[in-house]
């Protein structure tokens, strides 16, 4: 297949002047709404850090004079500066795109344009006789079939549909208009996260399925790659080093951007496409629009397809940056740091070859693990992602550390004390137990076996997150939007990445984020500040009954809450997925990735259906029904002691999450040269790194 449109000027033929004006107003309203999503009152912004030192008086019940008062203003000002920088970036992005759209839609109809529009409509009417009504057929998305109406409904839940009269027009007109806007956004030389978000808002307003957007992105990527690597000379330039050299020659590039129809006429542009333009309008653009002076806009396809270096910039030197030697410097700071492309994972995890050009996409998705039971686990949870729509990578880092943590977690859940605790905890939520700060002594006796591996892995995950931010800022992904997905300490790495991006005021890189069972704060003010670096949605997937997360996080400060155990609210642009009624096992998350992403509104993911309740949740249901629950553990004396200890817990309401713990244990962590962590006073508080 080919993109529906090959030139942004096709919108002039698809829409009459009135509808083109309506399209412009709609885009302006969408951009205004996106800008509004970034705005928060300064007193509602929080610190970038994940400590409670900078909480204001409304967020902590600390009595007496506020000792942290002098630090409040600098912290608040830093958050304000991040928000201001995000607004400035939005305005720059708007200035690079909107004038081009205004230039195109403002073109006056000529007799030739009107004649071609009539011819196009006649041809479309003939085709409509053999085409099913919109919404009545299924469309493919990765490995799944999606009903169009369901797709649009899911899209509109995430991206608010702006009212527009354009929805009364033919679906083909709306699709062509969206395709032209997508091409116009790419004419800036970038496909930033803001551009991707704007396209989805536009699709939502025009009632166009997200799968159509995904398909257009794929076809455009294929077209760009095929045209830019058509001859051997261009293929020889496909290396990170050659691309880096070309990016230093910005003056040379600028000449291409300024080429207008005088040197690259509309007819020539269509010729370069190799017939990729829609058949109904392929001849019309060059002949009818060729004399319209649209500056650099009209030469969009000619610029990209006559200059392979620009395509290399867009795709990150054709993917070499994410898998080549550039990653070596990061591996020196965090062991095993490397992006594993799933499309070529069959070649082996250590295959240095970058994915083939056929796998190039206009979007990048990076999955991050929280622990490992086996080396193959690096890619296993992320194989549910649709590589037909997005370029998928798994982030590999600190394999020995994550394998050690995986072993410790498995040993914990298989222990007698843990099995008994699960039986006795059914009457309480994990969050309430955590606030009680009293865990049965038999469970605590084995705590060091998991606390030290968790603290060490937490510290390394935060460092990996900061390196990930640096890699994205250095554009290893090219000029493409990135979606980050992580569970457990993988979510910790994402949290650290967002902190670093916000601190460095790096915007337009991150599209959507999914954090699952995150050992990270849930404080709303904190996330309002971090939200500035996202253009799309942050999904927080949590369960109040996540027993393992509550246990390993018990020694941390709770004043900022725990995202993996509770909602992040209220924050604009953050969606919470509550799995409390279905999931209590932290270790289930890797196997539920597909189901979770589907519930978050992702298209094309492979999953087995609904998320089933695990054993502990079913036990809770039985207790609520008055049924007796018995442990399968055989030691009745030990079980009796455990029951007594759990029954003695003084449960505090989960809603009292703004009350600080008085008995918090202060700890220090030291990483030795051999990579071992020793705790000098109790269990490491990994949030203090």
N, C-alpha and C positions, 0 to 999 in steps of 0.2 A: 504494500500500500504506500501511499504518499500523503504528506500533509494536505489538509483540506484547502489551504491557501499557501501560496508561495511568495506573496507580496502583500504588505500591509495596505496597499492602495486598493485592493480588491473590495474593501468595505465601501468604497465610493459607488461601485456598481451594485453591490448587494443591498445597500440602504439608500433611500432617498434623502434629500437634505434634512427633512424634518426628523427622520429617525436617526440620522447621524448626529444631529444636535442633541437628541434624547440620549444617545450613547455617551456623548461627551459629558452631559450633566450627570449621568449615572456614575461614570468613572470618577468625576470630581467628588460626588457624594461618598463613594467608597473610600477614597483617599482621605477625606475629612474624617470619616468614621475610624479608619485605621489610626489616624493621628490622635484622635480622642482617646483611643485605647491606651495610649502611652502616658496620658496625663493623670497624675495623682497629686492631691494636696501635699505640700512638703512635709507636713506633720504626720502623714500616713506612710511615708517612706522609711525604710529601716536600713540597718547596717548591712554591709556585704558579708561580714564575718558571721560565723555560726556559733558565737558565744553570746551570753546574755548580758555582757557588760554594757551594751548600748541600748538596752530596752528602756523605753520611757516609763513614766509613772503609771500610765494606763495599762501597761503590759506586765507589771510586776507588783507584788504585794509587799515589797521590801519596806519595813517601817523606818521611821526616822528620817533625818536629812539625806537627800540624795547625793552621795559622794561622787557619783559619776557625772554630775551636772556639767562640769567644765568640758567633758568629752562629748556631750550631746550635740553641741552646735557643729563641731568639725565633722562628726559622723553624718549629721543631717545635711550639711552642705555638700559632702561627697556624694550622697545619694541624689541630691538636687542636680549636681553637675552631670551625673550619669543620665538623668532624665532629660536635661537640657541638651546633652550631646546626642541622645537618641532622637530628639525632635529636630535637631539640626541635620542629622543624617536623613531623616524622613523628607525634609524640605529639599535637600540636595537630590535625593532620588526622584522626587516629584518634578523638580526642575529639569532633570535629564530626560524625562519621558513625556510629561503632559504637553509641552509646546509642540512636540512632534505630532501628537494626536490632534491637537487643535489645528495644526497646519493641514492635515489630511482631511478631517471632517469638514473643514471650511471651504473646500474646493467647490466651486460653482458648477452645477450641471451644464453640460454642453449637449447639443443635439446628438452627438455620437454616444455620449454616456447614456442618455435616455434611451436611445435605440438599442444599445447593448443590454440595458437593464430589462427591456421588454423581451428581447430574445432569450435572455437567461431565464426569465420567469416562465416563458412558454415551454422551454425545455424542462424546467423543474416540474411544471404541471403535468407533462407527459410522463415523467418518471414517477410521479406521485401515485399514478394509477396502479403501479406494481410494488409500491412501498407500504409496509404496515404503518398504522397510525403511531405517532410518538407515544411511548409509554406502554404499548401493547406487546412489545417483543423484548426478548432478553438480549443482553449484550455481554460479551466476554470480558473478563477482568482477571488476568493471570490464570489461575487454575480453577476459577469459579465463574459461575454465571450470575449476573446481577440484574434484577429488575430495574428498569430505568426510573420508575416512580419511587422505588425504595432508595435508589442511589441519590436522587435529588433530595428526598426527605432527609436522609442522613447528612448530606452536604449542608442543607439549610439549618440543621441543628447546630452545626459548628460555625458556619459562616452566615451571619445574619443577612437575609435577602432584602435588599433595598427595593422599595416599590418602583416600578417602571412600566411605562406603556409598551415597551418593547416586547413584553411577554405575549402581547396580542398578535404579534407578527408570526410568520412562518418559522418553524424550528430551524430550517436550513439557513435562513437569514441570520438568525441568532448565532448559530454555530460558526458561520463564516465571520461574523463580527468579532466573536471571541478569538478565533484563530488569527485574525489580523492584529488584534491587540496583543496577543502573545508574541507574534513576530515583531511588532513594534517595540515591545519591551526588550526583546533580544537585540534589537538594533543599537541599544546602548553599549553593546559589547559584553554585557553581564546578564545573568539570570539570577538576581539576588533573591534572598528570602522574601523581601517585600514584594518583588515582582510576582513570585509564585502565589503569595497570599492574595494579592490584588486580583489575579486571574481566578482564583477560587471564589472570592467574593463576587466577581462578575458572573461566573458560572452559576452561582447560587441565585443571583438576582434574575438571570435570564432563564432559569429553570433548565439548565443543561447538566447532564450527569457528569460526575467527577471522572468517570471512566473515559468520557470523551476527551477531557483535558489530558488525562494520562496518555491516551493514545496519540494525541497530537504532539505531545512532548516527545514521545518515543520516535514518531515518524520524522519530526524535525531533526532530532539527534542523528538518526540514520542518514538522513539526507546530507546533513553537514559533514558527517564523517566520510561518506562515500565520495562526495565531491572534493573534499579537501585532501583526500589520499588517493585521488584518481591516478596520478602518475608517480613514477618512481622517485622523482626529485623531491616531491613533498613527503613521501614516506621516509626518505633519508633524514628528514628534519625532526622526526618524531622522537625526541629525547628530552629529558628534563634540562640538560645543559644547553642545548640549542634553543629551547624555549626561553630559558632564563635570559639568554643573550638577547633574544628578540624583544623581550619585555623591557629591556633597558633602552631600547630604541623607540621611545614613545613618540618622538617627533615624526618618525617614519610612518607610524600607525595613523597619526592624526591626519596625514594627507589623505589616507583612504577614507576616513570618516567624513572629510569635507568634499569628496567627489559627488557631484550632483548628476542630474540627468544629461548635462552637457557632455559628460565623458562616459557615463555608464547609462545609456538610455534605457527606458522601460523595456523595449523590445529585446535589448541585449541581455537584460537581467533575466527575462524569461528564457532566453536561449541558454544561459548558463545553468539553469535549473535542470536541464535535461528532461523537460516535460513534466516536472513535478507539480506545476500549477494545475488547479482544477480545470478539467477540459472545457467547461462551459465559459470560462473567462480567460483562458490562456492567451488567446489572440487579442482579447480586448484591452488588456493592461498596456501592452506596448503601443498598439495603434491608437488607442483612445486617450490614454493617460500620458503618453510619451512627451507631450508638450507642456505638461503641468510642472512648474518649478517647485518641487518639494524638497529641495536641498538634499542633505545626506540621507533622508528617510528612504527615498525611492531606491537608492542603491544598496539597500540592506543585504539582499542576497548576493549581489555582485561582490560586495566587500568581503563577506565571509567565504564565499565559494571561490573567489579568486586569490584568497590569501589564507593558506593553511595555518599560518602562525596564529591568526586570530582564533581559529577553531581550537588550536592547541591551548591557547590561553583560557578559553571557555571551559574546556574539559580537563584542565590541569595537566598539560603536556600529554594528552591522550591517556591519562591514567597512570603514567609512569611515576608521577610524584608520590602517589599514595602507596606504591609498592616497590619503588626503586631505592637507590642509594641514599636519597634524601632522608629516608627514615633511619639511617644508621646513627645519626647524631642523637636522635631521640632514644634509641636503644641503649646508648651509653649512660643515659640518666635514669631510665626505668628499664629493667631487664626485660627482654623479649618484646619490646614495644614495636608493634607492626600491624598494619592493616591487611587483613586476609580477605581477598575478593571471593565472594561466594560463587560467582559465576564460573570461576576456574578452580574452585576448591578441590575438584576431582583430580587435579594435577598434584595435589599434596599441599600440606599446610606451609611448607617451606619453599614452595615454588616461587622463584623470584620474578617469573614472567608476569607482566601486567596483563589484565584481561584483554581479549581481542576487541577490535574496534566495534564488532557487532554488539557488544555489551554496553557500549557507551549510552548513558542516559542523561537527561537534563537535571536529574535530581540524584542526591546521594543519601543513603541511609546507613548509619553506623550502629551496630549492636554491641553492647558491652556486658560481659558476664560479671556476676558477683562472686562466684566461686566455681571451682572445677572439680569434677569427680574423675575425669579422664581428659586427655588432650583433645579428643574429638568433640568434647563439649564446647569448645571455642566457637564452633560454627553451628552446632546442632540446633540451638534455640532459634536461630535466625534464618533457617532454611524455610520457614513459613512465609517469609517476606517475598513479595512478587518481584523477582529479578527482571521480569518482562516490563516493569514500569519504572523501577528505580535501581540505581547501581548500589548493590548491597555489600557492605564490608563488615567483618567482625574485628573488633579491636583486641589484639592479643597483647598481654602484658603480664609480667611477674607470674609466669606459669607455676613455678614451684610454690610460691606463696599462696596462690589461689587453690592449688591442689592440696596443700597442707590444710587450708581452711575447710575445704570440702570434706576431707577425711575427718577432721574434728567435728564438724556438724553431723556427719553420719553417725559417728560414735556416740554423740550426745543423744540423738533421737532414738537410738537403739538401746540406750541404757535403761535399767530397771527403774531408776528414780524418775526418769523423764516420762516413761510410760505411765507410771503411777500418778505423776503430777497431772498428766493430761486428763486422767479420769476424774481427779478431784477438782480440777479447775473449771469444770463445765458450768458451774453456777456463777462464774465471774468472767468479766472481760479481761483481756490481757492488760489493757490500759489501766484498769482499776487496780490490778495486781501490781503493776509497775509503780503506780503512785503509792501503794502501800509500803513499798521499799522493804518488804520482808518476804524472802523466798525460802522455801523449805531447805533445811541445812543439808539434806542429802543431795539436793540438786546443786547447791553452792559448793559442795565438796569436790565436784567435778568441774567447777567453773573454770579453773586455770587452764584446763585442757582445751577450752574453746576461746577463752578471753584473750590469751596471748596471740594465737593465730588470727583472731578477728581484728585485734588492735593493729597488728603488723600489716595485715592485708588492707585495713582501712587507711592507714597512712600511705601505703603504696598506691592505693586507688586514687587518693586525693592528688598525689603527685602525678599520676598518669593523666588525671583530668586536666591538670594545669598544662601538661605537655600537649594534650589534645587541643586545648585552646590555642596554644602557640602554633601548632601545625595548621589549624584552620585559618588563623590570622595570616600565616604565610602562604595560604591558598593552595595547599596540597590537593584540595578538591577542585581547583580551578575557580571559575566564577559561577558556581552552582550552589543552590540552597541545600542545607544539610538537616536531616532529621536524626535525632539521637534517641536511642532506646536502651534502657538498662534496668536490670533487676538487682536488688540488694546492693552490694558494694559497687556494682556497675552504675547504679543510680547515684551513689556517692561520688564516683568519678565524674558523672555528668554535672552534679551540683558544683563540684570544684571547677569544672570547665566553665560553667556559666558565671561563677564568681570571678574567674580570671578574665573572661570576655568583658564583663561589666566594668571591672577595674581598669581595663585597658581601652574601654570605650570602643569596642569592636562590634559593629552592628551590620545587619544585612547578611549574616552568615547562617544563622540558625532559623529553620522554618518551624518545625514542631519538635516537642520533647515528650517522651514518655518515661516516667520514673515509676518503678514497680517495687513496692516494699522497701522504700528508701530509708536508710539510716541517716536521715538529714532533718533539719528543723522544719516545722510546719508553720512557723510564725508568718502571719500575713504580710506585715510590713517588710520583712526580709525578702519575701518573694515578689512584692511589688517592685522592688528595686531590680531584682534579677530579671524580672519579666521584660524589662526594657530591651534586652538583647534578643528576644524572640519576636518574630513577626507573626507567627501562627499561634498555636495553642499548646499549653503545657498540661499534660495529663498526669495527675497524681493518683496512682492505683494503690489502695491501702486496704488493710483489714484490721479491725480492732481486736481480732482474735489471733493475730500473728504471734504465736507463743515464742518462737525462736528469736524474732526481732526484739520483742520485749525483754527477753532474757539477756541477750548480748548487749543491749543498749541501756541496761539498768543502771550502770555507773555514770552515765552521762548526765549533763544538766538537762532538766526537763522543762525549764522556763520557756524555751522556744518551741516546745512540742516535738512530736516525732511524725514526720510526713508519712511513713509507712504504716502508722497506726491510726492516723486521723486525717481529716480533710484539711486542705489549705484553703481557707476562706475568711473573708470575701476578697478575692483578687480578680481583677479583670483579665481575661485571657487564660484563666486556669480552670480546668474541668477536673472534677474528682470522681473517681470510679470506686465505689464502696463494695468490697467483696467480703464484708464481715459475715454475711449470712451463708457464704459458700466456701471460704478458704480460711484455714487456721494454720496450715503448714507452709512455712516460709520456703521450704524446699520444693514446693509444687510449682513455683512461679516459672522456672525454665520450660516446663512442659505445657504451660498454659499460655505461652506467648501469643500464639495465633488467636485463641479465643479472646484474650484481653484486647489485642489490637483491633479485632473485629468490633468489640463493644465500644472501642474508642472512635470508631468510624473509619478505620483504614479499609481501603478496598483491595481486593485481590489476594488477601492473606489466606493461607491454608489452615483450616482448623477442623476439629471433629464435632463442632456444634456448641451446645451450651456448657458452661462451667458447672460441673457436678459438685455437690457438697462432699467434703471430706469426712473422715471418721469422727473427728472431734465435734464438728458442727452437727452431725447427726446425733451424737451423744447429747449435745446441748438440747436439741429438739426433743429427745426422749425424756430428759430431765424435766423440761417444761410441761410435758404431757403427764408427768407423775410416774414415769417408769423408772425402775431401779437399774442403775448402771454399775456393772461389776468390772473390776480390773482383771486383765488376763495374767497379771503378775502372780507368781506363786508364793512369795514370801509374805504371809499374812501379818507377821509381827512388824516387818518393815512397812508394810502398807498401812498398818494401824498408826504407826508413828507419823508417817507422811500425812495421813488424813487429819491427825490432830494438829500438825503444824500448819497445814493449809487452812484448816478451819479457824485457826487463831489469827489469820490475817486481818488486819484492820483496813478495810477497803475504803478508800477515798473516792468521791464521785469523779468520773472521768472529765466532767465539765469544769473541774477546778484546775484546768491546765495552766492557769496563770499564776499558780502558787509555787514559789520556789521550794526546793527541797533543802531542809536544814542540815541533813545528814550526808550531804554529797561528799564523796571521798575524793580528795585532791590527789592526783597522780602525776607522775612524770614518766616519760618514755625515752629510752636511749637506743638508737640503732647503731650497733657495732659495725666495724668494718666487714665482718663476716655476714652482715645482713640479719643478725639476730637481735631481738628486742627483749630488753630486760626491764621489768617494772620495779621501781624502787619503793613505791608505797601503794600496794594494792594493784588494781586493774587499770590499765592505760585508758585515759580519756582521749580517744583519737580525735575528738573535735578540737583539741587544743593545738594541733599541729599548724 
